[in-house]
Amino acid sequence: MSLYNHPLKAKEFVRNDERMHWHDKALWFVREKRDLASKSIPEWEKLRTYAAQIKSHTMANLDKYLLEFEANAKKRGIKVHFAKDAKEHNEIVYKILKENRVEKVVKSKSMLTEECRLNPFLEKRGIEVVDTDLGERIVQLRKETPSHIVLPAIHLKKEDVAKTFHEKIGTDEDNSDPSYLTNAARENLRQKFLNAQAGITGVNFAVAKTGGVVVCTNEGNADMGATLPKLHIACMGIEKIIPRAEDLGVFTRLLARSATGQPITSYTSHFHSSVENGEMHIVIVDNKRTPFLQSNSYKNALNCIRCGACMNTCPVYRRSGGHSYDYVIPGPIGSTLGSFRDPKIYKTLSFACSLCGSCSNVCPVKIDLDSQLYTHRQDLREKNIISNKKRVTMQFAVWLMNRPLLFSFISKLARKTIPLLPKAVIYNKYNIWGKHRDIPQMPAKSFKEIYKEEFKND
Amino acid sequence: MTSKEIILQNIRKNNLVKDLGLPSYSNFGIKFDDPYSKFNQMLESVGGKTLFIKKEEIEDTIFNLFSKEKEIASNSLYFKKGNFFPNEQEDAHLLKNIDVAVVDGNFAVAENAAVWVSNKNNRHRTLYFIAQNIVILVDKKDIVHNMHEAYEKISFENISYGTFISGPSKTADIEQSLVIGAHGPKSGYVIFIE
């Protein structure tokens, strides 16, 4: 079992105070752009309601829509594959590549292929896989994983990129101008696009009625990869289905505005067949998605359209960095997905939440993220897989709160005595909570006392 | 059992999601008093440029914009004076040196400066992305207010590929600084023809 632990990982990130605040600001800037974009649409809330409705309707009928999508895609000459897990997904992709004698692949950003660990799988079998989204390319060259689903290299400064590019593609070490670096990557990747024999892309939306898939990027990398080589493989989770083309009207309006505050991505491409004399394949993957449909608490998590708005707004994500989550998708949505799929490994993720609810407020499909994270904590406690310290503390809290008189007495005692105690006594090794923060000033009266007094006066 | 059957069975087994039905969007979405000025404003905000010209000015306009560029490709019904003919190329890779691609857009969307491009007469999809610059020509009457109206206009029955293009390609992956020209065109013009 992995020793993964969010607080410990976050500690590494927080150690660099200046960078932590810089990261926090960078993401808050994106969150503010999202606010401006959403406020420019008077029917924004209605769009969110529609989006949640379409997604729930689709999930309730997912079996029918998957079959409808498959039948319609086949009619257009697209080859459709189903994979129950990551291993099967990778094997299917490899088989298609092998049959087509492919040695070089260009890939556009796809969190699903990250989730399935496709790159190392193919590389082990002698296939060169190049990530072509600039942020993804940067982290690929650094042998890192994306730290954000929309902004994969948000944790890096331009000087870090300059150093990486200098080492890997020979740019000037001292030039960290973003335009210079982007242009160098453009030239380098253009050759990769021209030499590749296959393009792998993710899928933003798969339309059941038309049998085609929609891919959204700003850079045009998915488009270059899917239109130059003869072979295009699109990989998608089962939850990417939507019923009709007109539903795209709702999602294309919400996606980019929620993600980066843009009115739409530069390219929103609708692939409904292969290029001339080419082949198009779609791999539909479950990989622990179907169990969500059987849980009343967590079923809405499948509605996610991967805009990243929840992480941009999350005060914990902004200050702990995407890598501290150690899960393919970080932030609030990643915490709930990870905790549900592998509770033993990711038992600390649902506690990396302040329950402020900001994530649920910005979510374009209205996923109840904060409630889900709150529920996870209770599930983990019930399954007895949280740490002993947490378990004992929670048990004591339950015991105490079930005894209102004792609780009132101890609270009163604490209010009177804590201010008198020396700091060394308060911040002892058993006080985990007080490790990196101050105990708040003790109020003169408890809420209960104030409430009672006010009630009397009424 | 095949993986497909396993997945379908897992979906059907005790699916707790309630069916709320599907919404309908008739006459829905923001509308603008002047959709052209909205389009113009949005396109500029994403690094593109809008022009309004008469039909007979097309050639001069394009040659003036790109007087220094060598390879000008076109599949446009309005502009036939290109010197490179993408549809005559067997292999899409031969399009790699195109400096300017002039293409027809089917219609424009005011709310986000996207243009629906789905040319039946275009052989290689890569034309829209591999060119260093792109000019999209749109008949001035072909504009809608929002994406709901846009999807009402598109029928996927007979098309194999189409894309909404909004300005040039761009990225902000390095420290959130916007850089125009990632993998696709470094400039994006939309010309409305009156």
Interface residues (C-beta under 8 A of the other chain):
Chain A: A26 F29 V30 I41 P42 E43 K46 T49 Y50 Q53 I54 S56 H57 M59 A60 N61 L62 D63 L66 L67 R76 F82 A83 K84 E88 T132 D133 L134 G135 I138 L151 P152 A153 I154 L156 K157 K158 V161 P178 S179 L181 T182 N183 R186 L189 R190 F193 L194 V207 T210 G212 N218 E219 G220 N221 D223 M224 A226 T227 L228 I238 P243 R244 A245 E246 D247 L248 G249 V250 T252 R253 T260 Q262 P263 I264 T265 S266 Y267 T268 S269 H270 F271 H272 S273 V275 E276 I284 D286 T290 P291 L293 Q294 S295 N296 K299
Chain B: T2 S3 K4 I6 I7 L8 N10 I11 R12 K13 N14 N15 L16 V17 K18 D19 L20 G21 L22 P23 Y25 F28 G29 I30 M42 S45 V46 A92 H93 K96 E111 N112 A113 A114 R123 H124 R125 T126 Y128 F129 I130 N146 M147 H148 A150 Y151 E152 I154 F156 I159 S160 Y161 G162 T163 F164 I165 S166 G167 P168 S169 K170 T171 A172 D173 I174 E175 Q176 S177 V179 G181 A182 H183 G184 P185
